[in-house]
Amino acid sequence: MPVPPSSSAQAAREALAARLLNLRKDAGLTGRELSVRCGWHPAKTTRLQKGAVAPTDADIRAWCAACGVERQAEDLIATARAVDSMYLEWRRLHRTGMRKVQEDFYALHEHTNVCRVYSSNAVPGFIQTPAYATALMQSITDFQGTPDDVAEAVAARIARSRFLYQGNHRFVVLLEEWVLRSRIGYPETMIGQLRHLLTVMPLPSIALGVIPFTAQRLVWPLEAFYLFDNRRAVIETLTAEVNITQPRELADYQRAFAQLSRMTVHGDRARALIEAALDTLA
C-alpha cells in the first residue's frame, strides 16, 4: 500500500533533523549552548532539530562547526539538498512558466527504458495531442497563477512522444476509465485525444490498458504516478511533485502498479471502452 505522497519527504526531513540533534548531544551541548555558538536564537535550534524548518547550507556548516565536526558538513548539506528535491511545489517549479519542467521530463524519459504510468486524472503527457495538452496546461497555469508560456510548454511536452517511435523505450500505461470520460477542453478536443489513443495502441512500444468503472477494486483510486525503471517514482498531487527514490517506497508503488494491472483490460476490451467514450461525444 503506498504511503501518503508527502510522507517520504517528511520522513527524510525528520531523519536529517535527528542527525543534527545527535551531533549536538554527542558534542555535549545543550540547545542554548549550541545557539550561542551559532549566533542565533534558541528557537531556531529547536525548529531545526524538530524538522520544522529546512536548514540552509550556512545553518548546517554553523551547526557542525559548533559541534566540532566540520568534516560532516558537506555530507549533511548533500542530504539536505536531496530532501529539498523530494517535495517540489508546482508554483515553485512553474515560477518562470511550465516549459522548463517539461524539458526536464523529456530528459528523464530519454534515460528511461521502461516507464510505467498509472493515471487517474488525465492522459499522460507523452500520448497527449497538442489540443488536449494546451487545454490542460492552460487550466493549470490559470489555477496556479504562474507565467503563461503554455505554447512553449506544450511543444516541449509533445516532443516526448518521439520516444514511442525511437530507441528501445517501453511504456506501460494504466488509465482509469474516468480519464476517458473527463472532458478536458472542448468536445472536439476530447474526440481528437481519444482517437489518438486508438492510434497509438497498436505500437509495439506501448501497452495501454483501462481500468473499467465496474472493476472489482484491489486498490482504491490513487494519485497519478510514474515509475521510471526501478529507480524513481514521481507522484503528482494538486500542489506538488513528489520524487521517491527510497527502495522501500519504490517497492510500495511497484506493488500498487502490479495490483492495479490486475484490474486492467487491454486489447479489444480497452478499445471498446475508448470507443464508448467517443460515442458520448458524437
Number of C-alpha atoms within 10 A of each C-alpha: 13 17 10 9 21 18 15 20 20 16 13 19 25 19 17 23 23 16 14 23 19 13 19 22 13 11 14 12 15 11 18 15 14 23 20 12 14 20 11 13 13 16 11 16 22 17 14 21 23 18 21 14 14 20 25 12 16 11 18 23 21 19 24 23 17 21 20 14 14 14 11 14 19 14 10 19 19 12 15 20 14 15 22 15 14 20 22 17 16 19 17 12 16 19 14 14 20 26 20 17 16 21 17 13 15 20 11 14 20 15 11 19 16 18 19 21 22 28 22 20 18 21 26 19 19 19 21 23 22 18 18 26 28 22 16 18 19 19 15 17 18 11 9 15 13 18 14 18 17 21 16 15 22 25 16 21 27 18 15 21 17 14 19 18 13 10 11 11 19 19 21 17 22 26 26 23 23 17 18 25 18 13 16 21 16 11 14 15 18 22 20 16 23 22 14 14 18 15 10 15 17 12 11 12 19 20 17 23 24 28 26 18 11 8 13 11 14 12 16 10 14 16 15 18 23 21 22 19 15 16 12 18 24 21 21 18 15 10 13 18 20 21 23 24 15 13 11 11 19 19 16 14 21 18 14 18 21 12 15 22 21 14 19 20 19 17 13 9 14 21 19 13 21 20 16 13 20 19 10 10 12 8
